[in-house]
Amino acid sequence: MNKVIVKICMGTTCFVMGASELQELTDIIPEKYGDKVEVVASTCLDFCSSNEESKAPYVMVDYDVISKATVEKVLEAIDGKLKNGQE
């Protein structure tokens, strides 16, 4: 079974724009999903530089990018991946 990989950008812009609040995912995800999902902090996902208008914070759930990420948006994306059998 492949794990869903969640990468949280912790670069300066993302951190200031709310990624600090996303750190609670490191507690929520293991409790809710067990070993089906892995959380990784990234120093930078490099999405801010590719957009004229920053929509930080960014999170990647597998290969899907979530802009203006919130805990709720990330959990919803994980649920969608798991329900679609893309574990």
NUMAR-284125 format. One line per field, with one value per atom (N, C-alpha, C, O): y, z, x; atom name. Coordinates in steps of 0.02 Angstrom, whole numbers, padded with zeros to 5 digits. Layout:
% NUMAR-284125
yy (Y/...) $
zz (Z/...) $
xx (X/...) $
name (CA/...) $
END
This chain:
% NUMAR-284125
yy (-00059/00000/00062/00070/00106/00169/00218/00223/00256/00307/00371/00386/00408/00476/00519/00516/00558/00600/00672/00700/00702/00772/00812/00801/00860/00903/00973/01005/00996/01062/01109/01097/01162/01211/01252/01282/01254/01292/01350/01376/01368/01426/01489/01489/01540/01602/01630/01645/01637/01665/01621/01646/01557/01512/01512/01512/01512/01511/01573/01568/01631/01694/01695/01724/01665/01667/01612/01605/01572/01524/01453/01412/01437/01368/01348/01289/01397/01382/01347/01303/01366/01334/01264/01222/01251/01186/01133/01073/01155/01108/01060/01006/01080/01036/00973/00924/00975/00915/00858/00799/00874/00821/00781/00724/00809/00772/00740/00684/00777/00754/00694/00645/00699/00648/00578/00530/00570/00502/00473/00413/00515/00491/00471/00421/00511/00499/00446/00406/00443/00399/00344/00300/00344/00293/00296/00350/00238/00235/00243/00231/00263/00274/00341/00351/00387/00454/00473/00460/00504/00528/00603/00630/00638/00711/00728/00702/00773/00794/00870/00901/00900/00973/00986/00953/01035/01054/01125/01168/01136/01203/01252/01311/01228/01270/01226/01183/01235/01199/01239/01213/01301/01344/01364/01375/01369/01391/01467/01496/01499/01572/01607/01657/01582/01614/01603/01640/01553/01540/01576/01571/01610/01646/01720/01739/01761/01833/01853/01896/01821/01834/01774/01720/01784/01729/01706/01746/01641/01611/01564/01510/01586/01546/01542/01586/01491/01436/01381/01373/01345/01290/01223/01216/01174/01105/01062/01076/01009/00959/00896/00870/00871/00806/00761/00767/00716/00680/00732/00770/00736/00784/00842/00883/00845/00900/00957/00946/01017/01076/01110/01122/01125/01163/01231/01236/01283/01351/01378/01355/01428/01455/01398/01396/01353/01291/01305/01349/01265/01264/01191/01146/01180/01112/01076/01018/01111/01080/01061/01007/01106/01091/01030/00988/01026/00970/00905/00855/00904/00843/00822/00762/00869/00855/00823/00775/00849/00821/00750/00707/00738/00670/00623/00568/00643/00601/00583/00526/00632/00620/00569/00525/00574/00526/00456/00408/00450/00384/00354/00294/00396/00370/00347/00301/00380/00362/00303/00285/00274/00216/00232/00189/00296/00316/00317/00363/00265/00260/00250/00244) $
zz (00000/00000/00000/00043/-00048/-00050/-00001/00006/00031/00077/00040/-00012/00067/00044/00077/00138/00038/00064/00067/00016/00125/00136/00150/00200/00106/00115/00133/00095/00191/00214/00203/00228/00166/00154/00218/00244/00242/00302/00285/00329/00221/00201/00234/00262/00232/00268/00250/00294/00185/00164/00187/00215/00176/00196/00272/00297/00308/00381/00407/00450/00380/00401/00381/00417/00324/00299/00328/00307/00375/00409/00414/00444/00386/00390/00463/00480/00505/00575/00606/00648/00584/00608/00580/00610/00522/00491/00527/00514/00570/00608/00650/00666/00667/00706/00667/00696/00601/00561/00580/00572/00607/00627/00686/00697/00723/00777/00752/00770/00712/00690/00642/00650/00593/00540/00567/00549/00608/00633/00674/00669/00712/00752/00708/00720/00656/00614/00560/00546/00531/00473/00486/00443/00542/00556/00506/00491/00481/00436/00362/00319/00348/00279/00251/00190/00296/00276/00311/00371/00274/00302/00293/00240/00347/00345/00343/00381/00296/00288/00287/00251/00326/00323/00270/00268/00228/00176/00189/00209/00177/00188/00138/00154/00078/00028/-00028/-00053/-00049/-00107/-00171/-00225/-00166/-00222/-00264/-00324/-00234/-00271/-00268/-00314/-00217/-00212/-00269/-00296/-00289/-00342/-00411/-00457/-00418/-00483/-00492/-00546/-00442/-00446/-00432/-00386/-00473/-00461/-00397/-00359/-00384/-00323/-00277/-00292/-00221/-00175/-00144/-00122/-00143/-00113/-00058/-00049/-00022/00033/00090/00096/00131/00131/00082/00064/00060/00012/00046/00089/00025/00047/-00015/-00057/-00020/-00073/-00041/00008/-00069/-00048/-00109/-00159/-00102/-00158/-00209/-00193/-00267/-00317/-00327/-00372/-00285/-00289/-00243/-00183/-00270/-00232/-00203/-00238/-00139/-00106/-00089/-00051/-00117/-00101/-00047/-00039/-00011/00046/00091/00112/00104/00140/00212/00246/00232/00301/00323/00281/00387/00413/00381/00360/00376/00348/00275/00254/00235/00164/00155/00112/00197/00191/00210/00174/00264/00285/00232/00219/00203/00150/00089/00060/00071/00014/00029/-00014/00091/00110/00108/00081/00135/00134/00062/00047/00017/-00054/-00084/-00121/-00069/-00095/-00070/-00108/-00006/00023/-00001/-00012/-00011/-00035/-00107/-00128/-00146/-00217/-00226/-00283/-00171/-00177/-00198/-00221/-00191/-00210/-00149/-00138/-00109/-00047/-00066/-00023) $
xx (00043/00000/00045/00088/00034/00071/00040/-00021/00084/00061/00044/00074/-00003/-00015/00038/00046/00074/00127/00102/00080/00106/00086/00149/00183/00165/00223/00199/00162/00219/00201/00260/00315/00249/00302/00311/00264/00373/00389/00436/00470/00439/00480/00454/00399/00492/00476/00408/00367/00394/00330/00272/00223/00277/00223/00214/00158/00270/00267/00230/00187/00248/00217/00143/00102/00127/00058/00014/-00044/00039/-00005/00020/-00014/00077/00101/00116/00115/00130/00142/00081/00088/00021/-00040/-00048/-00081/-00018/-00023/00019/00011/00063/00105/00063/00086/00003/-00040/-00059/-00081/-00050/-00062/-00016/-00034/00043/00089/00062/00083/00014/-00019/-00084/-00100/-00122/-00187/-00182/-00218/-00138/-00135/-00118/-00153/-00067/-00053/-00111/-00125/-00144/-00201/-00260/-00293/-00273/-00331/-00320/-00366/-00260/-00249/-00198/-00189/-00165/-00115/-00058/-00032/-00039/00019/00000/00041/-00061/-00083/-00058/-00055/-00039/-00019/00045/00054/00091/00153/00158/00143/00178/00185/00259/00299/00276/00346/00346/00307/00391/00401/00454/00506/00441/00488/00513/00474/00577/00603/00573/00566/00557/00523/00499/00536/00437/00410/00418/00404/00441/00457/00396/00403/00338/00279/00270/00240/00296/00289/00325/00300/00382/00421/00390/00405/00347/00317/00250/00220/00227/00163/00174/00210/00142/00148/00112/00136/00056/00018/00027/00003/00060/00073/00007/-00034/-00001/-00060/-00038/-00066/00013/00040/-00010/-00053/-00006/00042/00023/-00036/00074/00064/00076/00119/00036/00044/00034/-00009/00073/00063/00036/00064/-00018/-00045/-00034/-00068/00014/00042/00066/00111/00036/00059/00010/00019/-00040/-00089/-00068/-00055/-00066/-00046/-00108/-00157/-00104/-00157/-00129/-00081/-00159/-00138/-00184/-00241/-00160/-00197/-00221/-00279/-00175/-00192/-00214/-00188/-00262/-00286/-00286/-00282/-00291/-00296/-00355/-00350/-00411/-00472/-00462/-00483/-00432/-00421/-00375/-00387/-00324/-00277/-00311/-00303/-00348/-00383/-00434/-00443/-00467/-00516/-00481/-00507/-00423/-00385/-00361/-00363/-00339/-00318/-00377/-00371/-00433/-00494/-00511/-00528/-00507/-00523/-00476/-00498/-00411/-00362/-00377/-00375/-00391/-00404/-00469/-00473/-00521/-00585/-00580/-00615/-00537/-00529/-00482/-00465/-00460/-00416/-00346/-00309/-00326/-00259/-00215/-00176/-00221/-00183/-00111/-00068) $
name (N/CA/C/O/N/CA/C/O/N/CA/C/O/N/CA/C/O/N/CA/C/O/N/CA/C/O/N/CA/C/O/N/CA/C/O/N/CA/C/O/N/CA/C/O/N/CA/C/O/N/CA/C/O/N/CA/C/O/N/CA/C/O/N/CA/C/O/N/CA/C/O/N/CA/C/O/N/CA/C/O/N/CA/C/O/N/CA/C/O/N/CA/C/O/N/CA/C/O/N/CA/C/O/N/CA/C/O/N/CA/C/O/N/CA/C/O/N/CA/C/O/N/CA/C/O/N/CA/C/O/N/CA/C/O/N/CA/C/O/N/CA/C/O/N/CA/C/O/N/CA/C/O/N/CA/C/O/N/CA/C/O/N/CA/C/O/N/CA/C/O/N/CA/C/O/N/CA/C/O/N/CA/C/O/N/CA/C/O/N/CA/C/O/N/CA/C/O/N/CA/C/O/N/CA/C/O/N/CA/C/O/N/CA/C/O/N/CA/C/O/N/CA/C/O/N/CA/C/O/N/CA/C/O/N/CA/C/O/N/CA/C/O/N/CA/C/O/N/CA/C/O/N/CA/C/O/N/CA/C/O/N/CA/C/O/N/CA/C/O/N/CA/C/O/N/CA/C/O/N/CA/C/O/N/CA/C/O/N/CA/C/O/N/CA/C/O/N/CA/C/O/N/CA/C/O/N/CA/C/O/N/CA/C/O/N/CA/C/O/N/CA/C/O/N/CA/C/O/N/CA/C/O/N/CA/C/O/N/CA/C/O/N/CA/C/O/N/CA/C/O/N/CA/C/O/N/CA/C/O/N/CA/C/O/N/CA/C/O/N/CA/C/O/N/CA/C/O/N/CA/C/O/N/CA/C/O/N/CA/C/O) $
END
